[in-house]
Amino acid sequence: GKVSGSEKFSMLWMNLTRGSIPRRFQGIQRAYKDVERDTKGNLDRETAILNAYADFRVAMGASRSLADEVKDAQKNVLDTAKSAFEQASKLVEEYKSDDRAQLAQLETARTVAQRAYDQENSRYQLALDVATYLDTGFQVGETIMAKLQQTHSLKEQVYRRSVVFFKTNEVVFTALSTSITEQIGLHEYTQKIDQMDAGVNKSLET
């Protein structure tokens, strides 16, 4: 019915290293609240990113459409310049006269047409690159953001479950802490009564 010295030392060492029962439950609550706060902050930032991407996605889609329109329009201009260049080249190749002045004019016209074709081709390549990279960026962004959305949704579900679990079971922590503390107090009260009874008996004997 008594606590031995080794048991007292063991309990003292446990209280020093791990803390009392109520303090342990308070430590659990602090750890949970720290994790809850950090998780909530992460969820808020992820939500802001996803909402911003939803707006950006609309702008990106509009940019893709405009880029395709510019590319198609430039393709028509390029085809016209290419046709003009081919026609000017054909005139030079088919020229058979000895009139060098006329030949020089045809060659000059071909050079002008080639320069115009090169300029329009450069513009078309630029429009093509913009349209291609916009499409690639949109597709890759969609894939990555879809993964982020899945992870965010899963994290949000786990967060909600943890909040509900802890809030609904917080009374269990309080009840356990109170019950264990009460049992420790009951032991002290029992020892006190035993000592009082012993004291009364000794008084009667005296």
Number of C-alpha atoms within 10 A of each C-alpha: 4 6 8 9 9 9 11 11 12 12 13 14 12 13 14 10 9 11 14 16 16 16 13 15 17 15 13 13 15 12 12 15 14 12 13 16 12 12 16 16 12 15 17 12 12 16 15 12 13 17 12 11 16 13 10 12 15 11 12 17 14 12 16 19 15 13 20 19 14 16 22 15 13 20 19 13 17 21 14 14 21 19 14 19 22 16 14 20 18 13 16 19 12 8 12 9 8 8 9 9 9 13 17 12 12 19 17 14 18 21 15 15 21 19 14 17 22 16 14 21 19 13 17 21 15 14 20 19 14 18 21 16 12 19 19 12 13 15 12 12 14 14 12 10 16 13 12 15 15 11 13 17 14 12 16 16 12 13 17 14 12 14 15 12 11 16 11 10 12 13 11 12 17 13 12 14 18 14 12 13 14 12 11 12 12 12 11 12 12 12 14 12 12 12 12 12 12 12 12 12 11 10 9 8 7 6
